[in-house]
């Protein structure tokens, strides 16, 4: 395309060559603009995919942390319960009392009589 849009006579080889170069330049400019637009679309698509991946990753991390916190809370409750149970004195059974009394009596005899 001739920049000043003046028709070039067909018998003017230099003019025809210049007009041809100008047309090619105009087409190249259009191709460059189109390529830039396509590149911008590709970049925007990549950014959108990156944001989606970051969102998915964040959701997954939150789910793992949440599951860990739930499991930790359950384990801590078990530990607290066991600590309470261990802090509360448990009454001895009749068999345990009898075994203890027998052992104490044997120890008392041994101390009173002296070691054999």
C-alpha positions, 0 to 999 in steps of 0.5 A: 500500500502506497502511504500517500495512496497515489497510484503508481504508473505501471511503467514506473519500475522504481515506483512499483518496487517502492509501492510493493515494499510499502505494501509488504511493510504494511502487511508486516505491521499488521502481522506484528500487531496480530502476533503481539495480540496473540502473545498477550492472549497466551500470557493472560492464559498462562497467568490464569492457569498459574492463578488457578494452580495457586488457588488449588494449591492453597486449598490443598494446603489448607485441607492438610493443615485442617486435617492435621489440626483435627488429628492433633486435637484428638491426640491431645484430648486422648493425652489429657484424658490419660493424664487425668486417669493417671492422676486419679488414685485407683482403689486396690482390688481385694487380691492386691490388698491381700498380696500387699498385706502378705508381702508386708508381713513377710518383710516385718518377720524378716526384719524382726527375726533378722536376715537368715 
